[in-house]
Amino acid sequence: MTEKTIFKKIIDKEIPAKIVYEDDLCLAFYDVMPQAPVHFLVIPKKEIASVSDIGPEDGELIGHLFAVIGKLAAQLGIAEEGYRVVSNCGVNACQTVKHLHFHVMGGRPFGWPPG
């Protein structure tokens, strides 16, 4: 039996999180180590390890996640000035939780390359 990820435990309400949004398909909550004045994560309730594991059957789900990102960015006041959406994929990209998630950050200027 595979051990639950921290995100699965949040989905299952086994550990607390400051939830911003929830529906049948996804959950959004504030990052515990924010990198911007507004920093939340959007995760699917379906367990998908990373971007590399998204299948053709997940197209509608991924579209829904991005629609939620846009809606929350507007509600939290970062849509007009701009925001960054990041998904780390794999060890070299610093993915620490093997559950697909999108970091949404805004409320400050970002440079490029990120760092």
C-alpha positions in Angstrom: 0.0 0.0 0.0 1.4 3.4 -1.0 1.6 6.0 1.7 -0.7 9.0 1.3 0.9 12.3 0.2 0.4 15.3 2.3 -2.0 16.6 -0.4 -4.1 13.5 -0.3 -4.2 13.9 3.5 -5.4 17.5 3.0 -8.0 16.3 0.5 -9.2 13.7 3.0 -9.3 16.3 5.8 -6.8 14.4 7.9 -4.5 17.4 8.2 -5.6 21.1 8.2 -5.1 23.6 5.5 -6.3 27.1 4.9 -8.7 26.2 2.1 -9.6 28.9 -0.5 -11.8 26.8 -2.7 -13.2 23.3 -3.0 -15.4 21.4 -5.4 -15.9 17.8 -6.5 -12.8 17.9 -8.7 -10.2 20.1 -6.9 -9.0 21.9 -3.9 -7.2 25.2 -3.5 -5.4 26.2 -0.3 -2.8 28.7 0.8 0.9 27.7 0.7 2.4 27.2 4.2 5.7 28.9 3.0 4.5 31.6 0.7 6.8 33.1 -1.9 4.6 36.1 -2.7 1.9 38.1 -0.9 -0.7 35.8 -2.5 0.4 32.2 -2.9 -2.0 29.3 -3.1 -2.0 25.8 -4.6 -4.6 24.2 -6.8 -4.7 20.4 -6.8 -6.9 17.9 -8.4 -8.6 15.4 -6.1 -7.7 12.7 -8.6 -4.3 11.4 -7.7 -2.0 12.3 -10.6 1.7 12.3 -9.7 2.9 15.1 -11.9 2.5 16.9 -15.3 4.2 13.9 -16.9 1.4 11.7 -15.7 -1.5 13.6 -17.2 -3.3 11.4 -19.7 -5.7 12.2 -22.5 -8.6 11.4 -20.2 -7.6 14.2 -17.9 -8.1 17.0 -20.4 -11.4 18.2 -18.9 -10.0 18.1 -15.4 -6.9 20.2 -16.3 -9.1 22.7 -18.1 -11.2 22.9 -14.9 -8.1 23.5 -12.7 -7.1 26.4 -14.9 -10.6 27.9 -14.9 -10.5 27.7 -11.1 -7.0 29.4 -11.1 -8.4 32.3 -13.1 -11.5 32.6 -11.0 -9.4 32.6 -7.7 -6.8 35.0 -9.1 -9.7 37.5 -9.8 -11.3 37.0 -6.4 -8.0 37.4 -4.6 -7.1 40.6 -6.5 -4.1 39.4 -8.4 -5.6 39.0 -11.9 -5.3 42.6 -13.1 -1.6 43.1 -12.2 -0.6 39.6 -13.1 0.3 36.3 -11.5 2.6 33.3 -12.0 1.4 29.7 -12.3 4.1 27.1 -11.7 4.1 23.3 -11.6 7.3 21.6 -10.7 7.8 18.2 -12.4 10.3 15.8 -11.1 13.3 15.9 -8.8 15.4 18.3 -10.8 12.5 20.8 -10.8 12.2 20.5 -7.0 8.9 18.7 -7.0 8.6 17.6 -3.4 5.1 16.2 -3.3 4.2 13.5 -5.9 0.7 14.9 -6.5 0.0 17.3 -9.4 -0.2 20.8 -8.1 -0.1 24.3 -9.4 1.4 27.2 -7.4 -0.4 30.5 -8.1 1.6 33.5 -6.9 0.9 37.2 -7.2 0.9 40.5 -5.4 4.5 41.4 -6.4 6.6 41.7 -9.5 8.5 38.6 -10.7 11.7 38.5 -12.7 12.9 36.1 -15.3 14.5 33.7 -14.9 12.7 32.8 -11.7 14.9 32.7 -8.7 
